[in-house]
């Protein structure tokens, strides 16, 4: 259900795609806040929501840098509010967690939006990213369940195996190389290298979210998606891969062309 919606929205682009990214970001912020603070906390959710909405408007106008500053300001305000008026919690690091939640949600909004902003290559860049992350996820699950073997990081995730991680990498590289070659004729060696990096960081994003959930004693971020947990559970690998993809594009060809910088070498 989610895959066709994401692909259709990415194809249409514009305000529709931005609105979908913003909706996902708001839900992720709510899930993070509920997870960390045992319920929605206005000191985190209100500045985070305001920052996300303003950042969405700025991104729509092509002001990516200013949108990033807005997310940072929302994170700073959440940090100050939680640090200044703490309830009776034993954990003194809640203010840091509050700021991290706003930034985490901001990545959900701005990373894919920055890639899609390129009218020529934005959609292809997103499909490239979708293929890598989804193939990594699916193959890691199938290979891990079929082969089993030593666990990847038992303290964080009691089910992920080394076999699954390798299978996920193979699937992500194959899917990314196939999409890049079929759509733009990009060399499989170049596309495969990029896909390898993005597949690794996608699995790292999955492990990071697992660590957060374990830290706060939760199995899922929420129960919004029956049988699959929350939106954060579905986007944990994608958002980190999207962030790294944007950073690669920025370093290669500047902030004005992250999709081109990612794909054209």
MARBA-3410 file (N, C-alpha, C, O; in Angstrom, 1 decimal):
265
0.8,-1.2,0.0,0.0,0.0,0.0,0.8,1.3,0.0,0.5,2.2,-0.7 ~ 1.9,1.3,0.8,2.7,2.5,0.9,3.6,2.7,-0.3,3.8,3.9,-0.7 ~ 4.1,1.7,-0.9,5.0,1.8,-2.0,4.3,2.5,-3.2,4.9,3.5,-3.7 ~ 3.2,2.1,-3.7,2.5,2.8,-4.8,2.2,4.2,-4.5,2.3,5.1,-5.4 ~ 1.8,4.5,-3.3,1.5,5.9,-2.9,2.8,6.7,-3.0,2.7,7.9,-3.5
3.9,6.2,-2.4,5.1,7.0,-2.5,5.6,7.2,-3.9,6.0,8.3,-4.2 ~ 5.5,6.2,-4.8,6.0,6.3,-6.1,5.1,7.3,-6.9,5.6,8.2,-7.6 ~ 3.8,7.2,-6.7,2.8,8.1,-7.4,3.1,9.6,-7.0,3.1,10.5,-7.8 ~ 3.2,9.8,-5.7,3.4,11.2,-5.2,4.8,11.7,-5.7,4.9,12.9,-6.0 ~ 5.8,10.8,-5.7,7.1,11.3,-6.2,7.0,11.6,-7.7,7.7,12.6,-8.1
6.3,10.9,-8.4,6.1,11.1,-9.9,5.4,12.5,-10.1,5.9,13.3,-10.9 ~ 4.4,12.8,-9.3,3.6,14.0,-9.5,4.5,15.2,-9.0,4.5,16.2,-9.6 ~ 5.2,15.0,-7.9,6.0,16.0,-7.3,5.3,17.2,-6.8,4.1,17.1,-6.4 ~ 5.9,18.4,-6.8,5.3,19.6,-6.4,4.8,19.6,-4.9,5.4,18.9,-4.1 ~ 3.7,20.3,-4.7,3.1,20.4,-3.4,2.6,19.1,-2.9,2.6,18.8,-1.6
2.1,18.2,-3.8,1.6,16.9,-3.3,2.7,16.1,-2.6,2.5,15.5,-1.6 ~ 3.9,16.0,-3.3,5.0,15.3,-2.7,5.5,15.9,-1.4,5.7,15.2,-0.4 ~ 5.5,17.2,-1.4,6.0,18.0,-0.2,5.0,17.7,0.9,5.4,17.5,2.1 ~ 3.7,17.7,0.6,2.7,17.5,1.7,2.8,16.1,2.2,2.6,15.9,3.4 ~ 3.1,15.1,1.4,3.2,13.7,1.8,4.4,13.6,2.8,4.4,13.0,3.8
5.5,14.2,2.3,6.8,14.2,3.2,6.5,14.9,4.5,6.9,14.5,5.6 ~ 5.8,16.1,4.5,5.5,16.8,5.7,4.6,16.0,6.6,4.8,15.9,7.8 ~ 3.6,15.3,6.0,2.7,14.4,6.8,3.5,13.3,7.5,3.3,13.1,8.7 ~ 4.4,12.7,6.8,5.2,11.6,7.4,6.1,12.2,8.4,6.3,11.6,9.5 ~ 6.6,13.4,8.2,7.5,14.0,9.2,6.8,14.3,10.5,7.3,14.1,11.6
5.6,14.9,10.4,4.8,15.2,11.6,4.4,13.9,12.3,4.5,13.9,13.6 ~ 4.1,12.9,11.6,3.8,11.6,12.3,5.0,11.1,13.0,4.9,10.6,14.2 ~ 6.2,11.1,12.4,7.4,10.7,13.0,7.7,11.5,14.2,8.2,10.9,15.2 ~ 7.5,12.8,14.1,7.8,13.6,15.3,6.8,13.2,16.5,7.3,13.1,17.6 ~ 5.6,13.0,16.2,4.6,12.5,17.2,5.0,11.2,17.8,5.0,11.0,19.0
5.5,10.3,16.9,5.9,8.9,17.4,7.1,9.1,18.3,7.2,8.4,19.3 ~ 8.1,9.9,17.8,9.3,10.0,18.6,9.0,10.6,20.0,9.5,10.2,21.0 ~ 8.2,11.7,20.0,7.8,12.3,21.2,7.1,11.4,22.1,7.3,11.3,23.3 ~ 6.1,10.6,21.6,5.4,9.7,22.4,6.3,8.6,23.0,6.1,8.1,24.1 ~ 7.3,8.2,22.2,8.2,7.1,22.6,9.1,7.6,23.7,9.3,6.9,24.7
9.7,8.8,23.5,10.7,9.3,24.5,10.0,9.8,25.7,10.6,9.7,26.8 ~ 8.9,10.5,25.6,8.3,11.2,26.7,7.0,10.5,27.2,6.3,11.1,28.0 ~ 6.8,9.3,26.7,5.6,8.5,27.2,4.3,9.2,26.9,3.4,9.1,27.7 ~ 4.3,9.9,25.9,3.0,10.7,25.5,3.4,12.0,24.8,4.6,12.4,24.9 ~ 2.5,12.5,24.0,2.8,13.8,23.3,3.1,14.9,24.3,2.3,15.2,25.2
4.2,15.5,24.1,4.7,16.6,24.9,4.7,17.9,24.1,5.4,18.0,23.1 ~ 3.9,18.9,24.5,3.7,20.1,23.7,5.0,20.9,23.6,5.2,21.6,22.6 ~ 5.9,20.8,24.6,7.2,21.5,24.5,8.1,21.0,23.4,8.9,21.8,22.9 ~ 7.8,19.8,22.9,8.6,19.3,21.8,7.8,19.3,20.5,8.2,19.8,19.5 ~ 6.5,18.9,20.6,5.7,18.8,19.4,5.3,20.1,18.8,5.3,20.3,17.6
5.0,21.1,19.7,4.6,22.4,19.1,5.7,23.1,18.4,5.5,23.5,17.2 ~ 6.9,23.3,18.9,8.0,23.9,18.1,8.4,23.1,16.9,8.8,23.6,15.9 ~ 8.4,21.8,17.1,8.7,20.9,16.0,7.8,21.0,14.9,8.2,21.0,13.7 ~ 6.5,21.0,15.2,5.4,21.1,14.2,5.5,22.4,13.4,5.5,22.5,12.2 ~ 5.7,23.5,14.2,5.9,24.8,13.5,7.1,24.9,12.6,7.0,25.4,11.5
8.2,24.3,13.1,9.4,24.3,12.2,9.2,23.5,11.0,9.7,23.9,9.9 ~ 8.5,22.4,11.1,8.3,21.5,9.9,7.4,22.2,8.9,7.7,22.1,7.7 ~ 6.3,22.9,9.4,5.4,23.5,8.4,6.1,24.7,7.7,5.9,24.9,6.5 ~ 6.9,25.5,8.5,7.6,26.6,7.8,8.6,26.1,6.9,8.8,26.6,5.8 ~ 9.3,25.0,7.3,10.4,24.4,6.4,9.7,23.9,5.1,10.4,24.0,4.1
8.5,23.3,5.2,7.9,22.9,4.0,7.6,24.0,3.0,7.9,23.9,1.8 ~ 7.1,25.1,3.6,6.9,26.3,2.7,8.2,26.8,2.1,8.2,27.2,0.9 ~ 9.3,26.8,2.9,10.5,27.3,2.4,11.1,26.4,1.3,11.6,26.8,0.3 ~ 11.0,25.1,1.5,11.5,24.1,0.6,10.7,24.2,-0.7,11.3,24.0,-1.8 ~ 9.4,24.5,-0.7,8.6,24.6,-1.9,9.0,25.8,-2.7,8.9,25.8,-3.9
9.6,26.8,-2.1,10.1,28.0,-2.8,11.6,27.9,-3.2,12.2,28.8,-3.7 ~ 12.2,26.7,-2.9,13.5,26.5,-3.3,14.6,26.9,-2.3,15.8,27.0,-2.6 ~ 14.1,27.3,-1.1,15.1,27.8,-0.1,15.5,26.7,0.9,15.1,26.7,2.1 ~ 16.2,25.7,0.4,16.6,24.5,1.2,17.5,24.9,2.4,17.3,24.4,3.5 ~ 18.4,25.8,2.2,19.3,26.2,3.3,18.5,26.9,4.4,18.8,26.6,5.6
17.6,27.8,4.1,16.8,28.4,5.1,15.9,27.4,5.8,15.6,27.5,7.0 ~ 15.4,26.4,5.0,14.5,25.4,5.6,15.3,24.6,6.6,14.8,24.2,7.7 ~ 16.6,24.3,6.4,17.4,23.6,7.3,17.6,24.4,8.6,17.6,23.9,9.7 ~ 17.8,25.7,8.4,18.0,26.6,9.6,16.7,26.6,10.4,16.8,26.6,11.6 ~ 15.6,26.6,9.8,14.3,26.5,10.5,14.2,25.3,11.3,13.7,25.3,12.5
14.5,24.1,10.8,14.5,22.9,11.5,15.4,23.0,12.7,15.1,22.5,13.8 ~ 16.6,23.5,12.5,17.6,23.7,13.6,17.0,24.6,14.7,17.2,24.3,15.9 ~ 16.3,25.6,14.3,15.7,26.5,15.3,14.6,25.8,16.1,14.5,26.0,17.3 ~ 13.8,25.0,15.4,12.8,24.2,16.1,13.4,23.3,17.1,12.9,23.1,18.2 ~ 14.5,22.6,16.7,15.2,21.7,17.6,15.8,22.4,18.8,15.7,22.0,19.9
16.4,23.6,18.6,16.9,24.4,19.7,15.8,24.8,20.6,16.0,24.8,21.8 ~ 14.7,25.3,20.1,13.6,25.7,21.0,13.1,24.6,21.8,12.8,24.7,23.0 ~ 12.9,23.4,21.2,12.5,22.2,21.9,13.5,21.9,23.0,13.1,21.5,24.2 ~ 14.7,22.0,22.7,15.8,21.7,23.7,15.6,22.7,24.9,15.7,22.2,26.1 ~ 15.5,23.9,24.6,15.4,25.0,25.7,14.2,24.7,26.5,14.2,24.8,27.7
13.0,24.5,25.9,11.8,24.3,26.6,11.8,23.1,27.5,11.4,23.2,28.7 ~ 12.4,22.0,27.1,12.4,20.8,27.9,13.5,21.0,29.0,13.2,20.6,30.2 ~ 14.6,21.6,28.7,15.6,21.9,29.7,15.2,22.9,30.8,15.6,22.7,32.0 ~ 14.4,23.8,30.4,14.0,24.9,31.3,12.9,24.5,32.2,12.8,24.9,33.4 ~ 11.9,23.6,31.7,10.8,23.2,32.6,10.7,21.7,32.6,9.7,21.1,32.0
11.6,21.0,33.2,11.5,19.5,33.2,10.5,19.0,34.3,10.5,19.6,35.4 ~ 9.8,18.0,34.0,9.0,17.4,35.0,9.9,16.5,35.8,11.1,16.5,35.7 ~ 9.2,15.6,36.6,10.0,14.8,37.5,10.5,13.5,36.8,9.9,12.4,37.0 ~ 11.5,13.6,35.9,12.0,12.5,35.2,13.4,12.2,35.8,14.1,13.1,36.2 ~ 13.8,11.0,35.7,15.1,10.6,36.2,16.2,10.8,35.2,17.4,10.9,35.5
15.8,11.0,33.9,16.8,11.1,32.8,17.0,12.6,32.5,16.1,13.3,32.1 ~ 18.2,13.1,32.8,18.5,14.5,32.5,18.8,14.8,31.1,19.0,16.0,30.7 ~ 18.8,13.8,30.2,19.1,14.0,28.8,17.9,14.2,27.9,18.0,14.1,26.7 ~ 16.7,14.4,28.5,15.5,14.5,27.7,15.5,15.7,26.8,14.9,15.6,25.7 ~ 16.2,16.7,27.1,16.2,17.9,26.3,17.0,17.6,25.0,16.6,18.0,23.9
18.0,16.8,25.1,18.8,16.3,23.9,17.9,15.4,23.0,17.9,15.6,21.8 ~ 17.2,14.5,23.7,16.3,13.7,22.9,15.2,14.5,22.2,14.8,14.2,21.1 ~ 14.8,15.5,22.9,13.7,16.4,22.2,14.3,17.1,21.0,13.6,17.1,19.9 ~ 15.5,17.6,21.0,16.1,18.3,19.9,16.3,17.2,18.8,16.1,17.5,17.6 ~ 16.8,16.1,19.1,17.1,15.0,18.2,15.8,14.6,17.4,15.8,14.3,16.2
14.7,14.6,18.1,13.4,14.2,17.5,13.0,15.2,16.4,12.5,14.8,15.4 ~ 13.2,16.5,16.7,12.8,17.5,15.7,13.7,17.4,14.5,13.3,17.5,13.3 ~ 15.0,17.1,14.7,16.0,17.0,13.6,15.7,15.7,12.8,15.7,15.7,11.6 ~ 15.3,14.6,13.5,15.0,13.3,12.9,13.8,13.5,11.9,13.8,13.1,10.8 ~ 12.8,14.2,12.5,11.6,14.4,11.6,11.9,15.4,10.5,11.3,15.2,9.4
12.8,16.4,10.7,13.2,17.3,9.7,13.8,16.6,8.5,13.6,17.0,7.3 ~ 14.6,15.5,8.8,15.2,14.8,7.7,14.2,14.1,6.9,14.3,14.0,5.6 ~ 13.1,13.6,7.5,12.1,12.9,6.8,11.4,13.9,5.8,11.1,13.5,4.7 ~ 11.3,15.1,6.1,10.7,16.1,5.2,11.7,16.6,4.2,11.5,16.6,3.0 ~ 12.9,17.1,4.6,13.8,17.8,3.7,14.7,17.0,2.8,15.0,17.4,1.7
15.1,15.8,3.2,16.0,15.0,2.4,15.3,14.5,1.1,15.8,14.8,0.0 ~ 14.1,13.8,1.2,13.5,13.5,-0.1,13.0,14.7,-0.9,13.0,14.7,-2.1 ~ 12.6,15.7,-0.2,12.1,16.9,-0.9,13.2,17.6,-1.7,13.0,18.1,-2.8 ~ 14.4,17.6,-1.1,15.6,18.2,-1.8,15.9,17.4,-3.1,16.2,18.0,-4.1 ~ 15.9,16.1,-3.0,16.1,15.3,-4.2,15.1,15.5,-5.2,15.4,15.6,-6.4
13.8,15.6,-4.8,12.7,15.7,-5.8,12.7,17.1,-6.4,12.0,17.3,-7.5 ~ 13.3,18.1,-5.8,13.3,19.4,-6.3,13.9,19.6,-7.7,13.5,20.5,-8.4 ~ 14.7,18.6,-8.1,15.3,18.7,-9.5,14.2,18.2,-10.5,13.8,17.1,-10.4 ~ 13.8,19.1,-11.4,12.7,18.7,-12.3,13.1,17.7,-13.3,12.2,17.0,-13.8 ~ 14.4,17.5,-13.6,14.8,16.6,-14.6,15.1,15.2,-14.0,14.7,14.2,-14.5
15.9,15.2,-12.9,16.4,13.9,-12.3,15.8,13.6,-10.9,16.2,12.6,-10.4 ~ 15.0,14.5,-10.4,14.4,14.3,-9.0,13.7,13.0,-8.9,13.9,12.2,-7.9 ~ 12.8,12.7,-9.8,12.0,11.5,-9.7,12.9,10.2,-9.8,12.7,9.3,-9.1 ~ 13.8,10.2,-10.8,14.7,9.1,-11.0,15.5,8.9,-9.7,15.8,7.7,-9.3 ~ 16.0,10.0,-9.1,16.8,9.8,-7.9,16.0,9.2,-6.8,16.6,8.3,-6.1
14.8,9.5,-6.7,13.9,8.9,-5.6,13.6,7.5,-5.9,13.7,6.6,-5.0 ~ 13.3,7.1,-7.2,13.1,5.7,-7.5,14.4,4.9,-7.3,14.3,3.8,-6.8 ~ 15.5,5.5,-7.6,16.8,4.8,-7.3,16.9,4.5,-5.8,17.3,3.4,-5.4 ~ 16.6,5.5,-5.0,16.7,5.4,-3.6,15.6,4.4,-3.1,15.9,3.5,-2.2 ~ 14.4,4.5,-3.5,13.3,3.5,-3.2,13.8,2.1,-3.4,13.7,1.2,-2.6
14.3,1.9,-4.7,14.7,0.5,-5.0,15.8,0.0,-4.1,15.7,-1.2,-3.7 ~ 16.8,0.8,-3.8,17.8,0.3,-2.9,17.3,0.0,-1.5,17.6,-1.1,-1.0 ~ 16.5,0.9,-0.9,16.1,0.7,0.4,15.1,-0.5,0.5,15.2,-1.3,1.4 ~ 14.2,-0.5,-0.4,13.1,-1.6,-0.4,13.8,-2.9,-0.6,13.4,-3.9,0.0 ~ 14.7,-3.0,-1.6,15.3,-4.3,-1.9,16.2,-4.8,-0.7,16.2,-5.9,-0.4
16.9,-3.8,-0.1,17.7,-4.1,1.1,16.8,-4.7,2.2,17.1,-5.7,2.8 ~ 15.7,-4.0,2.4,14.8,-4.5,3.5,14.2,-5.9,3.2,14.2,-6.8,4.1 ~ 13.8,-6.1,2.0,13.1,-7.4,1.6,14.1,-8.5,1.6,13.9,-9.6,2.2 ~ 15.3,-8.3,0.9,16.2,-9.4,0.9,16.9,-9.7,2.2,17.2,-10.8,2.5 ~ 17.0,-8.6,3.1,17.6,-8.9,4.4,16.6,-9.8,5.2,17.1,-10.7,5.9
15.3,-9.5,5.1,14.3,-10.3,5.8,14.3,-11.8,5.2,14.4,-12.7,6.0 ~ 14.2,-11.9,3.9,14.1,-13.2,3.3,15.4,-14.1,3.6,15.3,-15.2,4.0 ~ 16.5,-13.5,3.3,17.8,-14.3,3.5,18.0,-14.6,5.0,18.4,-15.7,5.4 ~ 17.7,-13.6,5.8,17.9,-13.8,7.2,17.0,-14.9,7.8,17.5,-15.7,8.6 ~ 15.8,-14.9,7.3,14.8,-16.0,7.8,15.2,-17.3,7.2,15.1,-18.3,7.9
15.7,-17.3,6.0,16.0,-18.6,5.3,17.3,-19.2,5.8,17.4,-20.5,6.1 ~ 18.4,-18.4,6.1,19.7,-18.9,6.4,19.9,-18.9,7.9,20.5,-19.8,8.5 ~ 19.5,-17.8,8.6,19.7,-17.7,10.0,21.2,-17.4,10.3,21.8,-16.6,9.6 ~ 21.7,-18.0,11.3,23.1,-17.8,11.6,23.3,-16.8,12.7,22.4,-16.4,13.4 ~ 24.6,-16.3,12.8,25.0,-15.4,13.9,24.2,-14.1,13.8,23.9,-13.6,12.7
23.8,-13.5,14.9,23.1,-12.2,14.9,24.0,-11.1,14.7,25.2,-11.1,15.0 ~ 23.5,-10.1,14.0,24.3,-8.9,13.6,24.6,-8.0,14.8,25.8,-7.6,15.0 ~ 23.7,-7.8,15.7,23.9,-7.0,16.9,22.8,-7.3,17.9,21.8,-6.6,18.0 ~ 23.0,-8.4,18.6,22.0,-9.0,19.5,21.5,-8.0,20.6,20.4,-8.1,21.0 ~ 22.4,-7.1,21.0,22.0,-6.2,22.1,21.0,-5.2,21.6,20.2,-4.7,22.4
21.0,-5.0,20.3,20.1,-4.0,19.7,18.9,-4.6,19.0,17.7,-4.2,19.2 ~ 19.2,-5.6,18.2,18.1,-6.3,17.5,18.3,-7.8,17.6,19.2,-8.3,17.1 ~ 17.3,-8.5,18.2,17.4,-9.9,18.5,17.2,-10.8,17.3,17.3,-12.0,17.4 ~ 16.8,-10.2,16.1,16.4,-11.0,15.0,17.3,-10.8,13.7,17.4,-11.7,12.9 ~ 18.0,-9.7,13.6,18.8,-9.4,12.4,20.1,-10.2,12.5,20.8,-10.2,13.5
20.4,-10.8,11.3,21.5,-11.7,11.2,22.5,-11.1,10.2,22.2,-10.3,9.4 ~ 23.8,-11.6,10.3,24.8,-11.3,9.3,24.4,-11.7,7.9,24.7,-11.0,7.0 ~ 23.8,-12.9,7.9,23.4,-13.4,6.6,22.4,-12.5,5.9,22.4,-12.2,4.8 ~ 21.4,-12.0,6.8,20.4,-11.1,6.3,21.0,-9.8,5.8,20.6,-9.2,4.8 ~ 22.0,-9.3,6.6,22.7,-8.0,6.2,23.4,-8.1,4.9,23.3,-7.2,4.1
24.1,-9.2,4.7,24.8,-9.4,3.4,23.7,-9.6,2.3,23.9,-9.1,1.2 ~ 22.7,-10.4,2.5,21.6,-10.5,1.5,21.0,-9.2,1.2,20.7,-8.9,0.0 ~ 20.8,-8.4,2.2,20.2,-7.1,1.9,21.1,-6.2,1.1,20.6,-5.5,0.2 ~ 22.4,-6.2,1.4,23.4,-5.5,0.6,23.4,-5.9,-0.9,23.4,-5.1,-1.8 ~ 23.3,-7.2,-1.1,23.3,-7.7,-2.5,22.0,-7.3,-3.2,22.1,-6.9,-4.4
20.9,-7.4,-2.5,19.7,-6.9,-3.1,19.6,-5.5,-3.4,19.2,-5.0,-4.5 ~ 20.1,-4.6,-2.5,20.2,-3.2,-2.7,21.1,-2.8,-3.8,20.7,-1.9,-4.6 ~ 22.2,-3.4,-3.9,23.2,-3.1,-5.0,22.6,-3.5,-6.3,22.6,-2.7,-7.3 ~ 22.0,-4.7,-6.4,21.4,-5.1,-7.7,20.2,-4.2,-8.1,20.2,-3.9,-9.3 ~ 19.4,-3.9,-7.2,18.2,-3.1,-7.5,18.6,-1.7,-7.9,18.1,-1.1,-8.9
19.6,-1.1,-7.2,20.0,0.3,-7.5,20.7,0.3,-8.8,20.5,1.2,-9.6 ~ 21.6,-0.6,-9.1,22.3,-0.7,-10.4,21.3,-0.8,-11.5,21.5,-0.2,-12.6 ~ 20.3,-1.7,-11.4,19.4,-1.9,-12.4,18.5,-0.7,-12.7,18.3,-0.4,-13.9 ~ 18.1,0.0,-11.7,17.3,1.2,-11.9,18.1,2.3,-12.6,17.6,3.0,-13.5 ~ 19.3,2.5,-12.1,20.2,3.6,-12.7,20.6,3.3,-14.1,20.6,4.2,-14.9
20.8,2.0,-14.4,21.2,1.7,-15.8,20.0,1.8,-16.7,20.1,2.3,-17.8 ~ 18.8,1.3,-16.3,17.6,1.3,-17.1,17.1,2.7,-17.4,16.6,3.0,-18.4 ~ 17.2,3.6,-16.4,16.7,4.9,-16.5,17.6,5.9,-17.1,17.2,6.8,-17.9 ~ 18.9,5.8,-16.9,19.9,6.8,-17.3,21.1,6.3,-18.0,22.0,7.0,-18.5 ~ 21.2,4.9,-18.1,22.4,4.3,-18.7,23.6,4.5,-17.8,24.7,4.4,-18.4
23.5,4.7,-16.5,24.6,4.9,-15.7,25.4,3.6,-15.5,24.8,2.5,-15.4 ~ 26.7,3.7,-15.5,27.5,2.5,-15.4,27.2,1.7,-14.1,27.0,2.3,-13.1 ~ 27.0,0.4,-14.3,26.6,-0.5,-13.1,27.7,-0.4,-12.0,27.3,-0.5,-10.9 ~ 28.9,-0.1,-12.4,30.0,0.0,-11.4,29.8,1.2,-10.5,29.9,1.2,-9.3 ~ 29.5,2.4,-11.2,29.2,3.6,-10.4,27.9,3.5,-9.6,27.9,3.8,-8.4
26.9,3.0,-10.2,25.6,2.9,-9.5,25.7,1.9,-8.4,25.1,2.1,-7.4 ~ 26.4,0.8,-8.7,26.5,-0.2,-7.7,27.3,0.2,-6.4,27.0,-0.1,-5.3 ~ 28.3,1.1,-6.7,29.0,1.6,-5.5,28.2,2.6,-4.7,28.2,2.5,-3.5 ~ 27.4,3.4,-5.4,26.5,4.3,-4.7,25.5,3.5,-3.9,25.1,3.8,-2.8 ~ 24.9,2.5,-4.6,23.9,1.6,-4.0,24.4,0.9,-2.7,23.7,0.7,-1.7
25.7,0.5,-2.8,26.3,-0.2,-1.7,26.4,0.7,-0.5,26.0,0.3,0.6 ~ 26.8,1.9,-0.7,26.9,2.9,0.4,25.5,3.2,1.0,25.3,3.2,2.2 ~ 24.5,3.4,0.1,23.2,3.7,0.6,22.5,2.5,1.3,21.7,2.7,2.2 ~ 22.8,1.3,0.8,22.3,0.1,1.4,22.8,-0.1,2.8,22.1,-0.4,3.8 ~ 24.1,0.2,3.0,24.8,0.1,4.3,24.2,1.1,5.3,23.8,0.7,6.4
24.0,2.3,4.9,23.5,3.3,5.8,22.0,3.1,6.1,21.5,3.5,7.1 ~ 21.3,2.5,5.1,19.9,2.2,5.3,19.8,1.2,6.5,18.9,1.3,7.3 ~ 20.6,0.2,6.4,20.6,-0.8,7.5,21.1,-0.2,8.8,20.6,-0.6,9.9 ~ 22.0,0.8,8.7,22.4,1.5,9.9,21.2,2.3,10.5,21.1,2.4,11.7 ~ 20.4,2.9,9.7,19.2,3.6,10.1,18.2,2.7,10.8,17.6,3.1,11.8
18.1,1.5,10.3,17.2,0.5,10.9,17.7,0.2,12.3,16.9,0.1,13.3 ~ 19.0,0.0,12.4,19.6,-0.4,13.7,19.5,0.8,14.7,19.3,0.6,15.9 ~ 19.7,2.0,14.2,19.6,3.2,15.1,18.2,3.2,15.7,18.0,3.5,16.9 ~ 17.1,3.1,14.9,15.8,3.1,15.4,15.5,2.0,16.4,14.8,2.2,17.4 ~ 16.1,0.8,16.1,15.9,-0.3,17.0,16.5,0.0,18.3,16.0,-0.3,19.4
17.7,0.7,18.3,18.4,1.1,19.5,17.5,2.1,20.3,17.5,2.0,21.6 ~ 16.9,3.0,19.6,16.1,4.0,20.3,14.9,3.3,21.0,14.6,3.6,22.1 ~ 14.2,2.4,20.2,13.1,1.7,20.8,13.5,0.9,22.0,12.8,0.8,23.0 ~ 14.6,0.2,21.9,15.1,-0.6,23.0,15.4,0.3,24.2,15.2,-0.1,25.4 ~ 16.0,1.4,23.9,16.3,2.4,25.0,15.1,2.7,25.8,15.2,2.9,27.1
13.9,2.9,25.2,12.7,3.3,25.8,11.7,2.1,26.0,10.5,2.4,26.3 ~ 12.2,0.9,25.8,11.4,-0.2,26.1,10.1,-0.4,25.2,9.1,-0.8,25.7 ~ 10.3,-0.1,24.0,9.1,-0.3,23.0,9.5,-1.2,21.9,10.6,-1.3,21.5 ~ 8.5,-2.0,21.5,8.7,-2.9,20.3,8.5,-2.2,19.0,9.3,-2.4,18.1 ~ 7.5,-1.3,18.9,7.3,-0.5,17.8,7.2,1.0,18.1,6.9,1.3,19.3
7.4,1.9,17.1,7.2,3.3,17.4,5.8,3.7,17.7,5.6,4.6,18.5 ~ 4.9,3.0,17.0,3.4,3.2,17.3,2.7,2.0,16.7,3.3,1.1,16.2 ~ 1.4,2.0,16.7,0.6,1.0,16.1,-0.3,1.5,14.9,-1.3,1.0,14.6 ~ 0.2,2.6,14.2,-0.6,3.2,13.2,-0.7,2.3,12.0,-1.8,2.3,11.3 ~ 0.3,1.5,11.7,0.2,0.6,10.5,0.0,-0.9,11.0,1.0,-1.4,11.5
-1.2,-1.4,11.0,-1.4,-2.8,11.5,-0.4,-3.8,11.0,-0.2,-4.0,9.8 ~ 0.3,-4.5,12.0,1.2,-5.5,11.6,2.6,-5.0,11.3,3.5,-5.8,11.1 ~ 2.8,-3.7,11.2,4.1,-3.1,10.8,4.6,-2.0,11.7,5.6,-1.4,11.5 ~ 3.8,-1.7,12.8,4.3,-0.7,13.7,3.9,0.7,13.3,2.7,0.9,12.9 ~ 4.8,1.6,13.3,4.5,3.0,13.0,5.2,3.5,11.7,5.9,2.7,11.1
5.0,4.7,11.4,5.6,5.3,10.2,7.1,5.3,10.4,7.9,5.1,9.5 ~ 7.6,5.6,11.6,9.0,5.6,11.9,9.6,4.3,11.7,10.8,4.2,11.2 ~ 8.9,3.2,12.0,9.4,1.8,11.7,9.6,1.6,10.2,10.4,0.8,9.8 ~ 8.7,2.2,9.4,8.8,2.0,7.9,9.8,2.9,7.3,10.4,2.5,6.2 ~ 10.2,4.0,7.9,11.0,5.0,7.2,12.4,5.1,7.9,13.2,5.9,7.5
12.7,4.2,8.8,14.0,4.3,9.6,15.2,4.2,8.7,16.1,5.0,8.8 ~ 15.2,3.2,7.8,16.3,3.1,6.8,16.3,4.1,5.7,17.3,4.6,5.3 ~ 15.1,4.4,5.2,14.9,5.3,4.1,15.4,6.7,4.4,16.1,7.3,3.6 ~ 15.1,7.2,5.6,15.4,8.6,5.9,16.9,8.8,6.0,17.4,9.8,5.6 ~ 17.6,7.8,6.6,19.1,7.9,6.7,19.7,7.8,5.3,20.6,8.5,5.0
19.2,6.9,4.5,19.7,6.7,3.1,19.5,8.0,2.3,20.3,8.4,1.5 ~ 18.3,8.6,2.5,17.9,9.8,1.8,18.9,11.0,2.2,19.3,11.8,1.4 ~ 19.2,11.1,3.5,20.1,12.1,4.0,21.5,11.9,3.4,22.0,12.9,2.9 ~ 22.0,10.7,3.4,23.3,10.5,2.8,23.3,10.7,1.3,24.3,11.3,0.8 ~ 22.2,10.4,0.6,22.1,10.6,-0.8,22.2,12.1,-1.1,22.9,12.5,-2.0
21.5,12.9,-0.3,21.5,14.4,-0.5,22.9,14.9,-0.2,23.4,15.8,-1.0 ~ 23.5,14.4,0.8,24.9,14.9,1.2,25.8,14.6,0.1,26.7,15.4,-0.3 ~ 25.7,13.4,-0.5,26.6,13.0,-1.6,26.4,14.0,-2.8,27.3,14.5,-3.4 ~ 25.1,14.3,-3.1,24.8,15.2,-4.2,25.3,16.6,-3.9,25.8,17.3,-4.8 ~ 25.1,17.1,-2.7,25.6,18.4,-2.3,27.1,18.5,-2.5,27.6,19.5,-3.1
27.8,17.5,-2.0,29.3,17.6,-2.0,29.8,17.5,-3.5,30.7,18.2,-3.9 ~ 29.0,16.7,-4.3,29.5,16.6,-5.7,29.1,17.8,-6.6,30.0,18.2,-7.4 ~ 27.9,18.3,-6.5,27.5,19.4,-7.4,26.8,20.5,-6.7,26.2,21.3,-7.4 ~ 26.8,20.6,-5.4,26.3,21.8,-4.7,24.8,21.6,-4.3,24.2,20.6,-4.7 ~ 24.4,22.5,-3.4,23.0,22.4,-2.8,21.9,22.6,-3.8,20.8,22.1,-3.6
22.2,23.2,-5.0,21.2,23.4,-6.0,20.8,22.2,-6.8,19.8,22.2,-7.5 ~ 21.7,21.2,-6.7,21.4,20.0,-7.6,21.8,18.7,-7.0,22.7,18.0,-7.5 ~ 21.2,18.3,-5.8,21.5,17.1,-5.2,21.2,15.8,-6.0,22.0,14.9,-5.9 ~ 20.1,15.8,-6.7,19.8,14.7,-7.5,20.8,14.5,-8.6,21.2,13.3,-8.8 ~ 21.1,15.5,-9.3,22.2,15.4,-10.4,23.5,15.1,-9.8,24.2,14.2,-10.4
23.8,15.6,-8.6,25.1,15.3,-8.0,25.2,13.9,-7.5,26.3,13.3,-7.5 ~ 24.0,13.3,-7.2,24.0,11.9,-6.8,24.2,10.9,-8.0,24.9,9.9,-7.9 ~ 23.5,11.3,-9.1,23.4,10.3,-10.2,24.4,10.5,-11.3,24.9,9.5,-11.9 ~ 24.8,11.7,-11.6,25.7,12.0,-12.8,27.1,12.2,-12.3,27.5,13.1,-11.6 ~ 28.0,11.2,-12.8,29.4,11.2,-12.4,30.3,11.2,-13.7,31.5,11.2,-13.6
END
